[in-house]
Amino acid sequence: MRRRILFSLELIAVGALVLITRCANYGDVFAGGKIYFVDADCYARMTRARICFERPGTIIRHHDFENFPVGTSPHTTAPLDYLIVAIAAVLSAFAAANASTVLDLSGAIVSPFIAVALGIFLCWWTRRMAMRFRFALLALYAVSPILAHGTALGRPDHQSPLIALVAVALCADWMLMSLEERAPREARPSDARQSSARYSLQRWNVLSGAAWATAIWVSLYEPLILLGLAITARGLIRSSKRVVAAVRPRRQKRTTTSSALPLRTDGSYNARPLFAKCIAFAAVIAVAMLIERRTPAWINHESLAAFTSWSGTIGELSRVPLTSTAWFQWCSWLLLLSPILFWRRGDVPAVILMLLVATFALTAMQARWAYFFTIIFALVAPGILKIIGRPVLVYVLFFIALFPVAQAWDESLSDQRAAARAEAQIEQSELRAIASEIDGPLLGPWWLSPALSYWSGEPAVTGSSHESLTGITDSARFYATTETAPAAEICRLHQVKWVLSYDADRVAQNSSRVLRQAISPDALCYRLDRHPSAAPPFLKLVRQTARFKLYRVEDL
């Protein structure tokens, strides 16, 4: 009973800390009686969720609401769509609100919901592993700013289920590797123990296979690379062990093992537990293929140059310098001690260490890998502290190591950041008011279009994904042109009825990056924003706010 009470208190403490960090942006998401989302991708996801909510059973294989009128073949898939819909269905049973509000609330809380669920799993898993200094893993998971960002309130993005699924898959694999290392030390267990060991192995193999497959279903990019790296690392380690075993003189006495455990008595691998993993993996992949029945669009040679230019404007695709303080803000100063794991590995599997190194290199090239690097580092953090050994020294060291993490949170909650967020909130409110006027296809800056499309219910020429590069490039040409005829042709080509004008300097800078050319001071983006009377004759100013101007397309 005492253990259950302590475990319950631990779950409450970890869940509360996870919610506090994930909901630190509460004032930005819930403002003025409305619900706003963190970035453009979230609005695109919510447009998908709204379609599924209004027409249950729909599997969205084509986006008509972006890159209009051609649309896109998106890389986004059904699992997160229907998780949002499921939460909305539960909320609608308890809340007397309209469907739109319930759906927005569901989208806002889905990522913190996933984060709390993963926190509960990590509490349970670390206890099953009897992991010493497990508090370090749970604390880093709860307070790391990058993990909080990936699963933040108002961020219904595929990164949150990916973080959870990859973490669960790695924990299951760690448990399997732990059982495998323990197998040669077992000495003729009883029939009951053999049955228990067999069941445990099959259960963890099924969990691992299902988690990896579901992660690949959610996104084909990061999980597939991580799984390939894990399989490669496992193969290299097995090969090196065989080489070492061949070089060393054979022992006269060979330890016997049970056939229920991963290794047979002759040292060969018992394939029965692995078969369960393969079956679980194949079953989930088969279901995914049956449901999705499509392949995502890949970047062709013609769009490669535009993608390279456009990706420079995306924070998640930027490089992270090795000298950046972000590494310590994500992982604490404990990161400086991680090399000792390669000198004295302890209980941390070599495969996990190899994935840690690989994700570190990938994060240096693309910031989007930081979520996976940080969650893997959190998994190995107790192993670092275990090598240090002395509990008093461990607690003091870990407390000091959290200083850059605390500093990052202090900066994010500073008055300067608060003022910037307040300015962004005013901008979002104005944009939402503008959306009420729109009743047809619209052309606007790509990072604003998904929100406009979601609020207005009308398609946009641009979008926030690489599949919308055609529309993004055409919109950049529209804002960069100094002539009326090319602008009118772009509007005619995309059947545009509305044009949004925004901060000319920012639009010009973005258009310059996409097109790889300088933007003239007489470009259309400057005229529409600063000199509405000099707008082309086919554009009529209908509404303006402090930051936006909305033009209706007439007489093309």
C-alpha positions as CSV (number, residue, x, y, z in Angstrom):
1,M,0.0,0.0,0.0
2,R,2.8,2.4,0.8
3,R,4.5,1.8,-2.6
4,R,1.2,2.5,-4.3
5,I,0.6,5.7,-2.4
6,L,4.2,6.9,-3.2
7,F,3.7,6.0,-6.9
8,S,0.4,7.8,-7.0
9,L,2.0,10.9,-5.5
10,E,4.9,10.6,-8.0
11,L,2.4,10.5,-10.9
12,I,0.6,13.6,-9.6
13,A,3.9,15.5,-9.2
14,V,5.2,14.6,-12.6
15,G,1.9,15.2,-14.3
16,A,1.5,18.6,-12.6
17,L,5.1,19.7,-13.6
18,V,4.5,18.5,-17.2
19,L,1.2,20.5,-17.4
20,I,2.8,23.6,-15.9
21,T,5.6,23.7,-18.5
22,R,3.4,22.7,-21.4
23,C,0.8,25.3,-20.5
24,A,3.1,28.2,-19.8
25,N,1.7,29.9,-23.0
26,Y,-1.9,29.7,-21.7
27,G,-2.4,33.4,-22.1
28,D,-1.3,33.3,-25.8
29,V,-3.6,30.4,-26.6
30,F,-6.7,31.5,-24.7
31,A,-7.2,35.2,-25.4
32,G,-10.2,37.4,-25.7
33,G,-12.6,34.4,-25.4
34,K,-11.0,32.8,-28.5
35,I,-8.5,30.0,-29.0
36,Y,-5.4,30.5,-31.0
37,F,-2.7,28.0,-32.1
38,V,1.1,28.3,-32.0
39,D,2.1,28.3,-35.7
40,A,0.9,27.9,-39.2
41,D,1.2,24.1,-39.4
42,C,-1.3,23.9,-36.5
43,Y,-4.0,25.6,-38.4
44,A,-3.5,23.3,-41.4
45,R,-3.8,20.3,-39.0
46,M,-7.0,21.8,-37.5
47,T,-8.5,22.2,-40.9
48,R,-8.0,18.5,-41.5
49,A,-9.4,17.8,-38.0
50,R,-12.5,19.9,-38.8
51,I,-13.2,18.0,-42.0
52,C,-12.9,14.7,-40.1
53,F,-15.1,16.0,-37.2
54,E,-17.8,17.1,-39.6
55,R,-17.6,14.0,-41.7
56,P,-16.5,11.1,-39.4
57,G,-14.7,8.3,-41.2
58,T,-13.1,10.7,-43.8
59,I,-9.5,10.0,-44.6
60,I,-7.9,13.1,-46.0
61,R,-5.5,12.2,-48.9
62,H,-5.6,15.6,-50.7
63,H,-5.6,19.2,-49.5
64,D,-7.9,21.4,-51.4
65,F,-7.5,24.3,-49.0
66,E,-3.8,25.1,-49.8
67,N,-1.9,25.6,-53.1
68,F,-5.3,26.4,-54.6
69,P,-6.6,25.4,-57.2
70,V,-4.2,22.4,-57.7
71,G,-4.0,21.4,-54.0
72,T,-1.4,19.1,-52.4
73,S,-0.8,15.5,-51.6
74,P,0.2,16.0,-47.9
75,H,2.6,14.1,-45.7
76,T,0.2,14.4,-42.8
77,T,-1.7,11.3,-41.8
78,A,-4.9,10.2,-40.0
79,P,-3.8,9.2,-36.5
80,L,-3.5,12.7,-35.0
81,D,-6.6,13.9,-36.9
82,Y,-8.7,11.3,-35.2
83,L,-7.1,11.7,-31.8
84,I,-8.2,15.4,-31.9
85,V,-11.6,14.3,-33.1
86,A,-11.9,11.7,-30.3
87,I,-11.0,14.2,-27.6
88,A,-13.5,16.7,-29.2
89,A,-16.2,14.0,-29.0
90,V,-15.5,13.4,-25.3
91,L,-15.5,17.1,-24.6
92,S,-18.8,17.6,-26.4
93,A,-20.4,15.1,-24.1
94,F,-19.5,17.2,-21.1
95,A,-19.4,20.7,-22.4
96,A,-22.3,22.8,-23.7
97,A,-20.5,24.6,-26.5
98,N,-20.7,24.8,-30.2
99,A,-18.8,22.3,-32.3
100,S,-16.2,24.8,-33.5
101,T,-15.3,25.8,-29.9
102,V,-15.1,22.1,-28.8
103,L,-12.8,21.2,-31.7
104,D,-10.5,24.2,-31.1
105,L,-10.3,23.2,-27.4
106,S,-9.5,19.6,-28.4
107,G,-6.7,20.8,-30.7
108,A,-5.3,23.1,-28.0
109,I,-5.0,20.4,-25.3
110,V,-4.1,17.3,-27.5
111,S,-0.3,17.8,-27.2
112,P,-0.3,18.4,-23.4
113,F,-2.6,15.3,-23.1
114,I,0.1,13.3,-25.0
115,A,2.8,14.8,-22.8
116,V,1.1,13.8,-19.6
117,A,0.5,10.3,-20.9
118,L,4.2,9.9,-21.8
119,G,5.1,11.2,-18.3
120,I,3.0,8.5,-16.7
121,F,4.5,5.8,-18.9
122,L,8.1,7.0,-18.0
123,C,7.2,6.8,-14.3
124,W,6.0,3.3,-14.7
125,W,8.8,2.2,-17.0
126,T,11.6,3.5,-14.8
127,R,10.1,1.6,-11.8
128,R,10.0,-1.6,-13.9
129,M,13.6,-1.1,-14.8
130,A,14.5,-0.4,-11.2
131,M,16.5,2.6,-12.6
132,R,18.6,4.4,-10.0
133,F,18.4,8.2,-10.0
134,R,15.3,8.0,-12.2
135,F,14.3,11.4,-10.9
136,A,16.8,12.9,-13.4
137,L,14.9,11.4,-16.4
138,L,11.5,12.5,-15.2
139,A,12.7,16.0,-14.3
140,L,14.5,16.6,-17.6
141,Y,11.5,15.3,-19.5
142,A,9.2,17.6,-17.5
143,V,11.2,20.9,-17.7
144,S,13.3,20.7,-20.9
145,P,12.2,23.8,-22.9
146,I,12.5,22.0,-26.3
147,L,10.3,19.1,-25.2
148,A,7.8,21.5,-23.7
149,H,7.7,23.4,-27.0
150,G,7.1,20.1,-28.9
151,T,4.1,19.2,-26.8
152,A,2.9,22.7,-25.9
153,L,-0.6,23.9,-25.4
154,G,-2.1,25.1,-28.7
155,R,0.3,23.0,-30.8
156,P,-1.6,20.2,-32.5
157,D,1.3,19.1,-34.6
158,H,2.7,15.7,-35.5
159,Q,5.8,16.3,-33.4
160,S,4.0,15.6,-30.1
161,P,2.9,12.0,-30.9
162,L,6.2,11.4,-32.6
163,I,8.1,12.3,-29.4
164,A,5.8,10.0,-27.3
165,L,5.9,7.0,-29.8
166,V,9.7,7.1,-30.3
167,A,10.2,7.4,-26.5
168,V,8.0,4.4,-25.9
169,A,9.7,2.4,-28.7
170,L,13.1,3.1,-27.3
171,C,12.0,2.2,-23.7
172,A,10.6,-1.1,-25.0
173,D,13.8,-1.8,-26.9
174,W,15.9,-0.9,-23.8
175,M,13.9,-3.4,-21.7
176,L,14.4,-6.1,-24.4
177,M,18.1,-5.5,-24.4
178,S,18.2,-5.6,-20.7
179,L,16.4,-9.0,-20.7
180,E,18.8,-10.2,-23.4
181,E,21.9,-9.3,-21.3
182,R,20.3,-10.9,-18.3
183,A,19.5,-14.1,-20.1
184,P,23.0,-15.8,-20.0
185,R,23.0,-15.3,-16.2
186,E,19.8,-17.3,-15.7
187,A,20.3,-20.9,-14.5
188,R,17.6,-23.3,-15.4
189,P,14.5,-21.4,-14.3
190,S,11.3,-23.2,-13.3
191,D,8.5,-23.8,-15.7
192,A,6.5,-20.9,-14.2
193,R,9.5,-18.6,-14.6
194,Q,10.0,-19.7,-18.2
195,S,6.3,-18.9,-18.9
196,S,6.6,-15.5,-17.3
197,A,9.8,-14.7,-19.2
198,R,8.3,-15.7,-22.5
199,Y,5.2,-13.6,-21.9
200,S,7.2,-10.6,-20.8
201,L,9.4,-10.8,-23.9
202,Q,6.5,-11.1,-26.3
203,R,4.7,-8.2,-24.6
204,W,7.7,-5.9,-24.9
205,N,8.4,-7.0,-28.5
206,V,4.8,-6.3,-29.4
207,L,4.9,-2.8,-27.8
208,S,8.2,-2.0,-29.6
209,G,7.0,-3.1,-33.0
210,A,3.6,-1.3,-32.6
211,A,5.2,1.9,-31.4
212,W,7.8,2.1,-34.2
213,A,5.2,1.3,-36.8
214,T,2.7,3.9,-35.5
215,A,5.5,6.5,-35.4
216,I,6.2,5.8,-39.0
217,W,2.5,6.0,-39.8
218,V,2.4,9.5,-38.2
219,S,5.5,10.6,-40.1
220,L,7.7,8.8,-42.5
221,Y,10.7,11.0,-42.0
222,E,12.3,11.0,-38.5
223,P,11.0,7.6,-37.1
224,L,12.1,5.7,-40.3
225,I,15.6,7.2,-40.0
226,L,15.8,6.5,-36.3
227,L,14.6,2.9,-36.7
228,G,17.2,2.4,-39.5
229,L,19.9,3.8,-37.3
230,A,18.8,1.5,-34.4
231,I,18.8,-1.6,-36.6
232,T,22.2,-0.7,-38.0
233,A,23.7,-0.1,-34.6
234,R,22.3,-3.3,-33.3
235,G,23.8,-5.2,-36.2
236,L,27.2,-3.6,-35.7
237,I,27.2,-4.4,-32.1
238,R,26.2,-8.1,-32.7
239,S,28.9,-8.4,-35.4
240,S,31.6,-6.9,-33.0
241,K,30.5,-9.4,-30.3
242,R,30.9,-12.3,-32.7
243,V,34.3,-11.1,-33.7
244,V,35.4,-10.8,-30.0
245,A,33.9,-14.2,-29.2
246,A,35.8,-15.8,-32.1
247,V,39.1,-14.2,-31.0
248,R,38.8,-15.1,-27.3
249,P,39.5,-18.7,-26.2
250,R,36.3,-20.7,-25.6
251,R,35.2,-21.2,-22.1
252,Q,35.1,-24.8,-20.9
253,K,31.8,-24.2,-19.1
254,R,29.0,-22.7,-21.1
255,T,26.1,-21.1,-19.2
256,T,22.8,-22.7,-20.0
257,T,19.8,-20.6,-20.7
258,S,16.1,-21.2,-21.1
259,S,14.6,-21.3,-24.5
260,A,12.0,-18.8,-23.4
261,L,14.8,-16.2,-23.2
262,P,16.3,-14.3,-26.2
263,L,19.4,-16.5,-26.4
264,R,19.4,-20.2,-27.1
265,T,21.8,-22.5,-25.2
266,D,24.1,-22.6,-28.3
267,G,24.3,-18.8,-28.3
268,S,22.1,-18.3,-31.3
269,Y,19.2,-15.8,-31.2
270,N,15.8,-17.1,-30.3
271,A,13.5,-15.8,-33.0
272,R,10.2,-16.4,-31.4
273,P,10.0,-13.1,-29.4
274,L,11.4,-11.2,-32.5
275,F,8.7,-12.8,-34.6
276,A,6.0,-11.2,-32.3
277,K,7.7,-7.8,-32.9
278,C,7.7,-8.2,-36.6
279,I,4.1,-9.3,-36.7
280,A,3.1,-6.2,-34.6
281,F,5.1,-3.9,-36.8
282,A,3.8,-5.4,-40.0
283,A,0.2,-5.4,-38.8
284,V,0.3,-1.7,-37.9
285,I,2.0,-0.8,-41.2
286,A,-0.6,-2.9,-43.1
287,V,-3.4,-1.0,-41.4
288,A,-1.7,2.3,-42.2
289,M,-1.4,1.4,-45.9
290,L,-5.0,0.2,-46.0
291,I,-6.3,3.4,-44.5
292,E,-4.0,6.0,-46.1
293,R,-3.8,4.4,-49.6
294,R,-1.4,7.0,-50.9
295,T,2.2,8.2,-50.9
296,P,3.3,11.7,-49.9
297,A,4.5,14.0,-52.5
298,W,8.3,14.3,-52.8
299,I,10.3,17.3,-53.8
300,N,11.0,17.2,-57.5
301,H,14.1,18.5,-59.2
302,E,12.3,21.7,-60.4
303,S,11.2,22.6,-56.9
304,L,14.5,21.8,-55.2
305,A,15.9,25.3,-55.6
306,A,12.7,26.8,-54.3
307,F,12.7,24.4,-51.4
308,T,16.3,25.3,-50.5
309,S,15.5,29.0,-50.5
310,W,12.2,28.6,-48.6
311,S,13.6,26.2,-46.0
312,G,16.0,29.0,-44.9
313,T,12.9,30.8,-43.5
314,I,11.9,27.8,-41.3
315,G,13.3,27.7,-37.8
316,E,13.0,23.9,-37.5
317,L,15.1,23.4,-40.6
318,S,18.0,25.7,-39.5
319,R,21.3,24.5,-38.2
320,V,22.2,24.5,-34.5
321,P,25.9,25.6,-34.1
322,L,28.0,23.4,-31.7
323,T,28.8,26.6,-29.7
324,S,25.1,27.4,-29.2
325,T,23.9,27.7,-25.6
326,A,20.7,26.0,-26.7
327,W,22.3,22.6,-26.1
328,F,22.5,23.3,-22.4
329,Q,19.1,25.0,-22.3
330,W,17.6,21.8,-23.7
331,C,19.7,19.2,-21.7
332,S,21.3,21.1,-18.8
333,W,25.0,21.2,-18.0
334,L,24.7,17.4,-17.5
335,L,25.4,17.2,-21.2
336,L,29.1,18.0,-20.5
337,L,29.4,14.7,-18.5
338,S,27.8,12.5,-21.2
339,P,31.2,11.4,-22.7
340,I,31.8,9.4,-19.5
341,L,29.1,7.0,-20.8
342,F,31.5,5.9,-23.6
343,W,34.2,5.3,-21.1
344,R,32.1,3.5,-18.5
345,R,28.7,2.6,-20.1
346,G,27.0,1.1,-17.0
347,D,23.4,0.0,-17.6
348,V,22.9,2.2,-20.8
349,P,22.7,0.0,-23.9
350,A,25.3,0.8,-26.6
351,V,22.5,1.1,-29.1
352,I,21.0,4.0,-27.1
353,L,24.4,5.7,-27.0
354,M,24.8,5.4,-30.7
355,L,21.4,6.9,-31.3
356,L,22.4,9.7,-28.9
357,V,25.4,10.5,-31.0
358,A,23.5,10.2,-34.3
359,T,20.6,12.5,-33.1
360,F,23.2,15.0,-31.9
361,A,24.7,15.2,-35.4
362,L,21.3,15.4,-37.0
363,T,20.3,18.2,-34.6
364,A,23.4,20.2,-35.6
365,M,22.2,19.9,-39.2
366,Q,18.4,20.4,-38.6
367,A,16.9,21.8,-35.4
368,R,13.8,19.6,-35.8
369,W,15.9,16.6,-34.5
370,A,16.3,18.4,-31.1
371,Y,13.1,16.8,-29.8
372,F,14.5,13.3,-30.3
373,F,18.1,14.1,-29.1
374,T,16.7,15.6,-25.9
375,I,14.4,12.7,-25.1
376,I,17.2,10.2,-25.7
377,F,19.5,12.3,-23.5
378,A,16.8,12.3,-20.8
379,L,16.7,8.5,-21.0
380,V,20.5,8.2,-20.4
381,A,20.7,11.0,-17.7
382,P,20.3,8.5,-14.8
383,G,23.1,6.4,-16.2
384,I,25.4,9.5,-16.1
385,L,24.5,10.1,-12.5
386,K,24.9,6.5,-11.6
387,I,28.5,6.5,-12.6
388,I,29.1,9.4,-10.2
389,G,27.6,7.2,-7.5
390,R,27.3,9.2,-4.3
391,P,23.7,10.3,-3.7
392,V,24.5,13.6,-2.1
393,L,26.9,14.6,-4.8
394,V,24.4,13.5,-7.5
395,Y,21.6,15.6,-6.1
396,V,23.8,18.7,-5.7
397,L,25.3,18.2,-9.2
398,F,21.9,17.7,-10.9
399,F,20.4,20.8,-9.2
400,I,23.3,23.0,-10.4
401,A,23.2,21.4,-13.9
402,L,19.6,22.7,-14.3
403,F,20.7,26.3,-14.1
404,P,20.7,26.9,-18.0
405,V,17.3,25.3,-18.2
406,A,16.0,27.6,-15.5
407,Q,17.7,30.5,-17.3
408,A,15.9,29.6,-20.5
409,W,12.5,29.6,-18.8
410,D,13.3,32.9,-17.1
411,E,14.1,34.4,-20.5
412,S,10.9,33.0,-22.1
413,L,8.8,34.6,-19.3
414,S,10.7,38.0,-19.3
415,D,8.9,41.3,-19.9
416,Q,10.5,41.7,-23.3
417,R,9.2,38.3,-24.5
418,A,5.8,39.1,-22.9
419,A,5.6,42.3,-24.9
420,A,6.4,40.5,-28.1
421,R,3.8,37.9,-27.4
422,A,1.2,40.6,-26.7
423,E,2.0,42.2,-30.0
424,A,1.7,38.9,-31.8
425,Q,-1.7,38.3,-30.0
426,I,-3.0,41.7,-31.3
427,E,-1.8,40.7,-34.8
428,Q,-3.7,37.4,-34.6
429,S,-6.9,39.1,-33.4
430,E,-6.7,41.5,-36.3
431,L,-6.1,38.7,-38.7
432,R,-9.1,36.8,-37.4
433,A,-11.3,39.8,-37.8
434,I,-10.0,40.1,-41.4
435,A,-10.9,36.5,-42.1
436,S,-14.6,37.2,-41.5
437,E,-14.7,39.2,-44.7
438,I,-13.2,36.5,-46.9
439,D,-15.6,34.4,-49.0
440,G,-13.4,33.0,-51.8
441,P,-9.8,31.9,-52.6
442,L,-7.2,34.2,-51.1
443,L,-3.6,35.1,-51.7
444,G,-1.4,36.1,-48.7
445,P,1.9,35.5,-47.1
446,W,2.4,31.8,-46.7
447,W,2.9,31.9,-42.9
448,L,-0.5,33.6,-42.4
449,S,-2.6,31.8,-45.0
450,P,-3.3,28.6,-43.0
451,A,-4.9,30.6,-40.2
452,L,-6.9,32.7,-42.7
453,S,-8.0,29.5,-44.5
454,Y,-9.1,27.8,-41.2
455,W,-11.0,30.8,-39.9
456,S,-12.7,31.7,-43.2
457,G,-13.2,28.2,-44.5
458,E,-11.9,29.3,-47.9
459,P,-8.8,27.9,-49.8
460,A,-5.5,29.7,-50.0
461,V,-2.9,29.9,-52.8
462,T,-0.1,29.2,-50.3
463,G,0.4,26.9,-47.3
464,S,3.0,26.1,-44.7
465,S,4.3,22.8,-46.1
466,H,6.8,22.1,-48.9
467,E,4.0,20.6,-51.0
468,S,2.7,24.2,-51.4
469,L,6.0,25.5,-52.9
470,T,4.3,26.3,-56.3
471,G,1.8,28.6,-54.6
472,I,4.5,30.0,-52.2
473,T,6.7,30.9,-55.2
474,D,3.8,32.4,-57.1
475,S,2.8,34.5,-54.1
476,A,6.4,35.7,-53.8
477,R,6.4,36.7,-57.4
478,F,3.1,38.5,-56.9
479,Y,4.4,40.6,-54.0
480,A,7.8,41.2,-55.8
481,T,6.5,42.3,-59.1
482,T,6.4,46.0,-60.2
483,E,4.1,45.4,-63.1
484,T,0.3,45.1,-63.1
485,A,0.1,42.4,-65.8
486,P,2.1,39.7,-64.1
487,A,0.2,40.3,-60.8
488,A,-3.1,40.0,-62.6
489,E,-2.0,36.8,-64.4
490,I,-1.1,35.2,-61.1
491,C,-4.5,36.1,-59.6
492,R,-6.2,34.7,-62.7
493,L,-4.2,31.5,-62.7
494,H,-5.1,30.8,-59.0
495,Q,-8.7,32.1,-59.2
496,V,-7.9,34.6,-56.5
497,K,-10.8,36.7,-55.1
498,W,-9.0,38.3,-52.1
499,V,-5.4,39.6,-51.5
500,L,-3.9,40.2,-48.1
501,S,-1.3,42.9,-47.5
502,Y,1.0,42.7,-44.5
503,D,4.2,44.3,-43.2
504,A,6.0,45.2,-46.5
505,D,9.5,44.8,-45.2
506,R,8.9,41.3,-43.9
507,V,7.0,40.2,-47.0
508,A,9.8,41.6,-49.2
509,Q,12.5,39.9,-47.2
510,N,10.7,36.6,-47.4
511,S,10.0,37.0,-51.1
512,S,13.6,37.9,-51.7
513,R,14.7,34.6,-50.0
514,V,12.3,32.5,-51.9
515,L,13.0,34.0,-55.3
516,R,16.7,34.6,-54.6
517,Q,16.5,38.2,-56.0
518,A,16.4,41.7,-54.7
519,I,13.0,43.3,-54.2
520,S,12.4,46.8,-55.7
521,P,11.2,49.6,-53.4
522,D,8.4,49.9,-56.0
523,A,7.3,46.3,-55.6
524,L,3.7,45.5,-55.1
525,C,4.1,44.5,-51.5
526,Y,5.3,48.0,-50.7
527,R,2.5,49.7,-52.7
528,L,-0.3,47.5,-51.2
529,D,1.0,48.1,-47.6
530,R,2.1,51.7,-47.7
531,H,0.3,53.3,-50.7
532,P,-3.1,51.7,-51.2
533,S,-4.0,54.4,-53.7
534,A,-1.2,53.2,-55.9
535,A,-2.6,49.6,-56.0
536,P,-3.3,48.0,-59.4
537,P,-6.8,48.9,-60.7
538,F,-8.0,45.3,-60.3
539,L,-7.5,45.5,-56.5
540,K,-10.0,47.3,-54.4
541,L,-9.3,48.0,-50.7
542,V,-12.2,46.6,-48.6
543,R,-10.9,46.6,-45.1
544,Q,-7.8,47.6,-43.1
545,T,-6.4,47.4,-39.6
546,A,-3.2,48.7,-38.1
547,R,-1.3,45.7,-39.6
548,F,-3.3,44.3,-42.4
549,K,-5.1,45.5,-45.6
550,L,-7.6,43.3,-47.4
551,Y,-8.1,43.8,-51.2
552,R,-10.9,42.3,-53.3
553,V,-10.0,41.3,-56.9
554,E,-12.3,42.8,-59.5
555,D,-12.4,43.2,-63.3
556,L,-9.6,40.8,-64.2
